[in-house]
Amino acid sequence: MRRRIPAWVFPRFSGVITGALVTGMVCLIVGMAWVAGPHVSWRWVFGAGSMAGDPFDPGRAGLLPLLMGTAARTVLMALAVIPAGVLTGVYLAEYAPPTARLPRLLRGVVQILAGVPGVIFGLFGLGFLVGVLGGSIDRLIGPSDAVVWGKPGLLWASWTLALMTLPVVVVATEEALRSVPRELREAAIALGATRFEVLMRVLLPEALPGIATGVILAIGRASGEVVPLLFTGAAVATEGPPVLSGRFMDLAYQVFVLATQSPDPERSRPLLLASVWVLVFLSLLLNAAAAILRHRVSPPTTERL
Amino acid sequence: MPPVTPEAHPLPARIELQDLSLWYGDTQALRSISLTAPERRITALIGPSGCGKSTLLRCLNRMNDLIPGVRLRGVCRVGGVDVQDPAIDVTRLRRRVGMIFQKSNPFPRSVFDNVAFGLRIGGCSGSELEGRVRSALQRAALWDEVKDRLEDHALRLSGGQQQRLCIARAVAVEPEVLLMDEPASALDPVSAARIEDLIRELREAYTILLVTHQMQQAARLSDFTAFIHQGELIELDQTERLFSQPRDPRTEDYVTGRLR
């Protein structure tokens, strides 16, 4: 006769596993804060000479250019990916004829994009955005030999990330629009709303939490991404605040640089730890913001259904 | 079969269908229906589920346009205007022909914004908007219950209040015709009775086409009743006569509960 597993086993087993994982993660974060925290110095965070500092010298390096570069590339990415992704999602969900060839192709391309490794995006950014697009702009506007846009820079890096995260926003928008109850569409149409009015006054407001979630996921994915930046514009050190056509410093990239390229790893270790600490802190902050936003934007109507 | 019409009622017809047929792809849902519904009266459409009553209703405000593969033949007039005419503005037609759905479907926002929805689309704002929202809520017999909670979320209202809110939303844009698709069927008996009272009051101002699967409701509310079976109009008559002396044996079977 087969022996049955007692009913208490599974809940207890899964409880133990969950507990272990949570404890482990909390230990990791607390431990990291414990080890790295002391290295986060005021001078590093707000240091006056931080702009042109030696990135490997704890006495001269600073956080500010890293934060400015990271913020700039994140904002520029969002500015590109939100309109492009939302418009594509709206087209696919609302305007594309369901059986026509173009939308099917577009959907396929979006799915393929989602699976392409970051390194390919980096290469594409370098080859197409920097080389072809940037090069053409230089030829069109600049005096003969000046290279302004035809080299890796902030704008191209941001657009590369935008392209990489486009599928997240497109899919989130399309799904969010499709999940708006048919009854609400019909209500608006029966009141004489045009297709565009239905979209603007009913569908998009209803889909907003889903779209916002997609955008935050995209930002989250991009903010931890280093590889595409290697090709398209991240720098070990820059002078002055980031400009669109210039290279920029980036927190995640700096962690990689500090860990692998330092001429004196022992001496720059405090910087590495402090950078890691800030990176983790910012990522937690972003996730908390996402949770709060989702909670606030979603309508208080869970009792429906 | 000659067009079936109520015998010599004095009121002008607000809705006229002539030989109306409709197909979903290859399936024929309506078969040469001809009927008229007079102004400021309630005409009920009864018949078994799937007989085409809702489809018929949705021809009048062209909601069937939303379904791919729908074909139509025949004429469908509201207030003398052919609704299929490619030259008419469909959104204006839908403002003249309001619709109430089986499942109340308020927008998930405030009571006020719900009633104001159609008005705002029409460009109404400010104190005029407030006045018209108020009068719509009054006409829908909801004002006294919600006047202090206009900014409340509409989904916090009870089921019956939500349906009356939808009626207020529909009458706010001042239509001539109200299409009601089983408006009380998803409600408890008390709320349903309040909706019925309201429909009786609305009869004074609107031409109402009421789809119902409850024969008692049709009998209680309507002036005329049309019995539809398998896409065909079997009989249209004054309600009392249709229920007491049906001319067609199928109508008799249906109203006596033998036909399903």
Interface residues (C-beta under 8 A of the other chain):
Chain A: P181 E183 L184 E186 A187 A188 I189 A190 L191 G192 A193 T194 E197 R201 V202 P205 E206 P299 P300 T301 E303 R304
Chain B: N61 M63 L66 T91 R92 L93 R94 R95 G98 M99 F101 K103 N105 P106 F107 P108 R109 F117 G118 I121 G122 H153 L155 C166 R169 A170 V173
